[in-house]
């Protein structure tokens, strides 16, 4: 990847296009500069974060689960297959994983599309430092402008949108929609709010074992789909699933034997019974009550 791969970035406050100048990104008028630190574009100033964002930054900077994706490779393969189908033969040039931490999905997307510029944005600098070689990490607030208009082919919220409150979700989606090209693809892969057992766990002591961010909440896919529609994207695919968790990740949790049995049982129930009998579903499918996650794909008009 060349340094010019960052030339589609904009200054978060002025929206001016940035260009590379040695170890800095400079705004078009030369009035703003952002460091390139160890290959990471530093668009974020920690003092600009809200108290809630600072708390979340601390949580993920100190998380003891680095290097472990949540899911087994099957989950990534199926998601990338959905994106590839939505692209309808087009080869993407610029893709981003938003709130992606170490960029596990961005790395697999680059494996599938070797020529793509694969960006990962996050407010955890420690996580970005662990991003795979070949990725383009950006230290940024995903609720603010990051990319120039109509420069992205694919954008993914991979288990990240649910960490944002309602207003932050609106802002992040609006900025992402602005950055996508016509025909660009937006994917959500998020915890599903309609799955009743999750709501029960949120209210118990078990939540401390499973949820690093105490303020997170699952995604209401119907509500978010309407929000995305108002930003000029059409829903083309939605399904509800219980994904195959990475068992090495699960073993890092407190009370892991309980969660191991739970997630494996739900995964197998989904594959053996729910999908064959109920189907993976539509936005209002009954399967949303039976499965842990939702996956939705949108295409910009």
PATORNU-454326 format. One record per residue (C-alpha): chain; x negated, y negated, z; residue in one letter. Coordinates in steps of 0.2 Angstrom, whole numbers, plus 5000, padded with zeros to 4 digits. Each point is the difference from the previous one (the first is absolute). Layout:
// PATORNU-454326
DRENDREN	cadena	x	y	z	residuo
DRENDREN	A	X	Y	Z	a
...
***
This chain:
// PATORNU-454326
DRENDREN	cadena	x	y	z	residuo
DRENDREN	A	5000	5000	5000	x
DRENDREN	A	4993	4983	4996	x
DRENDREN	A	5002	4984	5011	x
DRENDREN	A	5012	4993	4987	x
DRENDREN	A	5012	5013	5005	x
DRENDREN	A	5005	4987	5014	x
DRENDREN	A	5004	4987	4987	x
DRENDREN	A	5018	5003	5001	x
DRENDREN	A	5001	4995	5018	x
DRENDREN	A	5007	4983	5006	x
DRENDREN	A	4997	4989	5015	x
DRENDREN	A	5014	5005	5013	x
DRENDREN	A	5005	4982	5004	x
DRENDREN	A	4998	4991	4983	x
DRENDREN	A	5003	5014	4988	x
DRENDREN	A	4985	4994	4990	x
DRENDREN	A	4991	5014	4990	x
DRENDREN	A	4984	5005	5007	x
DRENDREN	A	4984	5004	4991	x
DRENDREN	A	4984	5009	5005	x
DRENDREN	A	4985	4990	5004	x
DRENDREN	A	4986	5011	5007	x
DRENDREN	A	5006	5005	5018	x
DRENDREN	A	5015	4989	5000	x
DRENDREN	A	5017	4998	4991	x
DRENDREN	A	5003	4982	4996	x
DRENDREN	A	5017	4991	4995	x
DRENDREN	A	5002	4992	4983	x
DRENDREN	A	4997	4983	5007	x
DRENDREN	A	4985	5005	5011	x
DRENDREN	A	5009	4995	5016	x
DRENDREN	A	5003	5017	5008	x
DRENDREN	A	4987	5014	5002	x
DRENDREN	A	5002	5018	5007	x
DRENDREN	A	4985	5011	5004	x
DRENDREN	A	4997	5017	4992	x
DRENDREN	A	4993	5010	5014	x
DRENDREN	A	4994	5017	4997	x
DRENDREN	A	5010	5001	4985	x
DRENDREN	A	5016	4995	5009	x
DRENDREN	A	5009	4984	4994	x
DRENDREN	A	5003	4990	5016	x
DRENDREN	A	5017	4991	4997	x
DRENDREN	A	5005	5000	5018	x
DRENDREN	A	4996	4989	5014	x
DRENDREN	A	5005	5008	5016	x
DRENDREN	A	5006	4984	5008	x
DRENDREN	A	5013	4999	4987	x
DRENDREN	A	5009	5016	5006	x
DRENDREN	A	5015	4999	5011	x
DRENDREN	A	4999	5008	5018	x
DRENDREN	A	5009	5016	4993	x
DRENDREN	A	4988	5001	4985	x
DRENDREN	A	4985	4998	5012	x
DRENDREN	A	5007	5014	5011	x
DRENDREN	A	5002	5011	4985	x
DRENDREN	A	4983	4996	4994	x
DRENDREN	A	4993	5005	5017	x
DRENDREN	A	5010	5017	5000	x
DRENDREN	A	4993	5005	4983	x
DRENDREN	A	4982	4993	5003	x
DRENDREN	A	4999	5012	5015	x
DRENDREN	A	5010	5015	4993	x
DRENDREN	A	4991	5016	5004	x
DRENDREN	A	5007	5009	4984	x
DRENDREN	A	4988	4993	4987	x
DRENDREN	A	4996	5010	4985	x
DRENDREN	A	5016	5011	5001	x
DRENDREN	A	5014	4998	4988	x
DRENDREN	A	5017	5003	5007	x
DRENDREN	A	5005	5012	4987	x
DRENDREN	A	4993	5015	4990	x
DRENDREN	A	4995	4998	4982	x
DRENDREN	A	5018	5006	4994	x
DRENDREN	A	5008	4984	5006	x
DRENDREN	A	4988	4990	4990	x
DRENDREN	A	5001	5010	4984	x
DRENDREN	A	5019	4999	5000	x
DRENDREN	A	5000	4981	5003	x
DRENDREN	A	4987	4997	4986	x
DRENDREN	A	5011	5011	4989	x
DRENDREN	A	5014	4989	5003	x
DRENDREN	A	4990	4984	4996	x
DRENDREN	A	4993	5008	4984	x
DRENDREN	A	5018	5004	4994	x
DRENDREN	A	5005	4982	5004	x
DRENDREN	A	4986	4993	4990	x
DRENDREN	A	5006	5010	4985	x
DRENDREN	A	4984	5002	4992	x
DRENDREN	A	4992	4984	5004	x
DRENDREN	A	4982	5000	5008	x
DRENDREN	A	5000	4988	5015	x
DRENDREN	A	4986	4988	5001	x
DRENDREN	A	5002	4993	5017	x
DRENDREN	A	5008	5009	5015	x
DRENDREN	A	5002	4996	5018	x
DRENDREN	A	5003	5009	5017	x
DRENDREN	A	5008	4987	5011	x
DRENDREN	A	4997	5002	5019	x
DRENDREN	A	4989	5015	4995	x
DRENDREN	A	4987	5000	5013	x
DRENDREN	A	4986	5011	4994	x
DRENDREN	A	5009	5002	4983	x
DRENDREN	A	5004	5019	4999	x
DRENDREN	A	5013	4997	4987	x
DRENDREN	A	4990	4988	4990	x
DRENDREN	A	4986	5012	4999	x
DRENDREN	A	5011	5014	4994	x
DRENDREN	A	5008	4988	4987	x
DRENDREN	A	4982	4996	4994	x
DRENDREN	A	4996	5018	4998	x
DRENDREN	A	5016	5002	4989	x
DRENDREN	A	4996	4984	4990	x
DRENDREN	A	4981	4999	5000	x
DRENDREN	A	4999	4983	4991	x
DRENDREN	A	5012	4991	5011	x
DRENDREN	A	4996	4986	5012	x
DRENDREN	A	5006	5007	5016	x
DRENDREN	A	5002	4988	5014	x
DRENDREN	A	5005	5002	5018	x
DRENDREN	A	5006	4986	5011	x
DRENDREN	A	5000	5000	5019	x
DRENDREN	A	4998	4990	5016	x
DRENDREN	A	4989	5013	5008	x
DRENDREN	A	4983	4996	4995	x
DRENDREN	A	4993	5015	5009	x
DRENDREN	A	5012	5011	4989	x
DRENDREN	A	4994	4991	4984	x
DRENDREN	A	4982	5004	5004	x
DRENDREN	A	5004	5018	4999	x
DRENDREN	A	5008	4999	4982	x
DRENDREN	A	4993	5012	4987	x
DRENDREN	A	4987	4995	4988	x
DRENDREN	A	5008	4992	4984	x
DRENDREN	A	5015	4992	5009	x
DRENDREN	A	5001	4981	5001	x
DRENDREN	A	5004	4996	5018	x
DRENDREN	A	5009	4983	5005	x
DRENDREN	A	5001	4994	5017	x
DRENDREN	A	5017	4991	4999	x
DRENDREN	A	5017	4997	5007	x
DRENDREN	A	5012	5009	4988	x
DRENDREN	A	5014	4988	5004	x
DRENDREN	A	4990	4986	4991	x
DRENDREN	A	4994	4998	4982	x
DRENDREN	A	4986	5011	4995	x
DRENDREN	A	5001	5003	4982	x
DRENDREN	A	5003	4988	4985	x
DRENDREN	A	5018	5002	4992	x
DRENDREN	A	5002	5015	4988	x
DRENDREN	A	4983	5008	5003	x
DRENDREN	A	5005	5016	5008	x
DRENDREN	A	5006	5016	4992	x
DRENDREN	A	5004	5010	5015	x
DRENDREN	A	5002	4995	5019	x
DRENDREN	A	5003	5013	5014	x
DRENDREN	A	5006	4998	5018	x
DRENDREN	A	4994	5017	5006	x
DRENDREN	A	5006	5001	5018	x
DRENDREN	A	4997	4981	5003	x
DRENDREN	A	5016	4990	4997	x
DRENDREN	A	5008	5007	5016	x
DRENDREN	A	4986	4991	5010	x
DRENDREN	A	5008	4983	4994	x
DRENDREN	A	5015	4991	5008	x
DRENDREN	A	5014	4995	4989	x
DRENDREN	A	4994	4983	4995	x
DRENDREN	A	4982	5007	4996	x
DRENDREN	A	5008	5014	4990	x
DRENDREN	A	5009	4987	4989	x
DRENDREN	A	4984	4990	4998	x
DRENDREN	A	4989	5015	4996	x
DRENDREN	A	5013	5006	4987	x
DRENDREN	A	5002	4983	4992	x
DRENDREN	A	4981	4998	4998	x
DRENDREN	A	4998	5017	4993	x
DRENDREN	A	5014	4998	4988	x
DRENDREN	A	4992	4983	4994	x
DRENDREN	A	4983	5009	4997	x
DRENDREN	A	5008	5015	4990	x
DRENDREN	A	5000	4999	4981	x
DRENDREN	A	5016	5003	4991	x
DRENDREN	A	5002	5019	5000	x
DRENDREN	A	4989	5001	5015	x
DRENDREN	A	5004	5014	5013	x
DRENDREN	A	5003	4997	5019	x
DRENDREN	A	5000	5016	5011	x
DRENDREN	A	5006	5001	5018	x
DRENDREN	A	4995	5015	5010	x
DRENDREN	A	5007	4997	5018	x
DRENDREN	A	5007	5007	5015	x
DRENDREN	A	5019	5002	4998	x
DRENDREN	A	5011	4991	5012	x
DRENDREN	A	5015	5011	4997	x
DRENDREN	A	4991	5015	5007	x
DRENDREN	A	5009	5001	5017	x
DRENDREN	A	4986	5009	5010	x
DRENDREN	A	4988	4986	4996	x
DRENDREN	A	5011	4988	5009	x
DRENDREN	A	5001	5011	5015	x
DRENDREN	A	4981	5001	5001	x
DRENDREN	A	4998	4981	4998	x
DRENDREN	A	5010	4999	5017	x
DRENDREN	A	4990	5013	5010	x
DRENDREN	A	4982	5002	5007	x
DRENDREN	A	4996	5011	4985	x
DRENDREN	A	4999	4984	4989	x
DRENDREN	A	4983	4996	5009	x
DRENDREN	A	4993	5017	4993	x
DRENDREN	A	5006	4997	4982	x
DRENDREN	A	5001	4981	4996	x
DRENDREN	A	4984	4990	5002	x
DRENDREN	A	5009	4984	4997	x
DRENDREN	A	5014	4998	5013	x
DRENDREN	A	5009	4987	4990	x
DRENDREN	A	5002	5010	4984	x
DRENDREN	A	5017	5006	4994	x
DRENDREN	A	5005	5011	4986	x
DRENDREN	A	5007	4994	4984	x
DRENDREN	A	5018	4998	4995	x
DRENDREN	A	4998	5004	4981	x
DRENDREN	A	5017	4994	4995	x
DRENDREN	A	4996	4983	5008	x
DRENDREN	A	4983	4999	4993	x
DRENDREN	A	5005	5005	4983	x
DRENDREN	A	5013	4985	4999	x
DRENDREN	A	4986	4989	5006	x
DRENDREN	A	4988	5006	4986	x
DRENDREN	A	5014	4999	4987	x
DRENDREN	A	5002	4981	5003	x
DRENDREN	A	4982	4998	4996	x
DRENDREN	A	5002	5007	4982	x
DRENDREN	A	4997	5018	5002	x
DRENDREN	A	5011	5015	4996	x
DRENDREN	A	5001	5016	5010	x
DRENDREN	A	4996	5015	4989	x
DRENDREN	A	4997	5014	5012	x
DRENDREN	A	5004	5003	5018	x
DRENDREN	A	4998	5016	5010	x
DRENDREN	A	4999	5005	5018	x
DRENDREN	A	4987	5012	5006	x
DRENDREN	A	4991	5008	5015	x
DRENDREN	A	4982	4999	4994	x
DRENDREN	A	4986	5013	5003	x
DRENDREN	A	4990	4992	5014	x
DRENDREN	A	4981	5002	5001	x
DRENDREN	A	4998	5012	5015	x
DRENDREN	A	4983	4993	5004	x
DRENDREN	A	5009	4983	5003	x
DRENDREN	A	5014	5008	5010	x
DRENDREN	A	4987	5008	5012	x
DRENDREN	A	4993	4983	5005	x
DRENDREN	A	5017	4996	5008	x
DRENDREN	A	5004	5003	5018	x
DRENDREN	A	5012	5015	5002	x
DRENDREN	A	4995	5005	4982	x
DRENDREN	A	5006	5018	5001	x
DRENDREN	A	5018	4993	5002	x
DRENDREN	A	4998	4988	4985	x
DRENDREN	A	4991	5013	4990	x
DRENDREN	A	5015	5012	5002	x
DRENDREN	A	5012	4986	4996	x
DRENDREN	A	4993	4993	4984	x
DRENDREN	A	4996	5017	4993	x
DRENDREN	A	5018	5006	5003	x
DRENDREN	A	5007	4984	4993	x
DRENDREN	A	4989	5002	4984	x
DRENDREN	A	5005	5018	4997	x
DRENDREN	A	5018	4997	5003	x
DRENDREN	A	4999	4986	4987	x
DRENDREN	A	4992	5011	4987	x
DRENDREN	A	5010	5016	5003	x
DRENDREN	A	5017	4993	5004	x
DRENDREN	A	5004	4981	5000	x
DRENDREN	A	4993	4997	4982	x
DRENDREN	A	5008	5016	4992	x
DRENDREN	A	5017	4997	5009	x
DRENDREN	A	5001	4981	5002	x
DRENDREN	A	4987	4993	4988	x
DRENDREN	A	4987	4987	5003	x
DRENDREN	A	5013	4988	4998	x
DRENDREN	A	5004	4982	4995	x
DRENDREN	A	5000	4984	5011	x
DRENDREN	A	5016	5006	5009	x
DRENDREN	A	4997	5019	5000	x
DRENDREN	A	5005	5010	5015	x
DRENDREN	A	4982	5007	4999	x
DRENDREN	A	4994	4983	5008	x
DRENDREN	A	5007	5006	5017	x
DRENDREN	A	4990	5017	4999	x
DRENDREN	A	4983	4994	4995	x
DRENDREN	A	4986	4989	5007	x
DRENDREN	A	4995	4989	4986	x
DRENDREN	A	5006	4992	4985	x
DRENDREN	A	4992	4996	4983	x
DRENDREN	A	5006	4987	4988	x
DRENDREN	A	4994	4994	4983	x
DRENDREN	A	5004	4983	4992	x
DRENDREN	A	4996	4993	4984	x
DRENDREN	A	4998	4981	4996	x
DRENDREN	A	5012	4993	4987	x
***
